Amino acid sequence: DWYQRAMRAHVNCVENLPVFGVLVFLLYVNGISTPAVDAMAMIVMATRVCQSVTHVAFVQTNVVAAIRFLFFFPQVVCFLGIAWTIARAALAS
């Protein structure tokens, strides 16, 4: 059971990695480096780790799924915030 949870957590990470990778690449290409972007990237990483640990450490119940979602939601908000920062910089230039 633990191994299956670990595999699902790994697949979940791999599914989100391309989104994060593309956003970081676009930040780099556009030379965008701000404290807000740095904070959002750190939030993504921290909540990603918490989400994965929760996925692996606990038998999956509705409560655990809700807790995982509480760690996932800030990631989505930060992805949108980073994308907004990139779009705003692209429109300004």
Secondary structure as UniProt FT lines:
FT   HELIX           2..29
FT   TURN            30..31
FT   HELIX           35..57
FT   HELIX           62..92
//
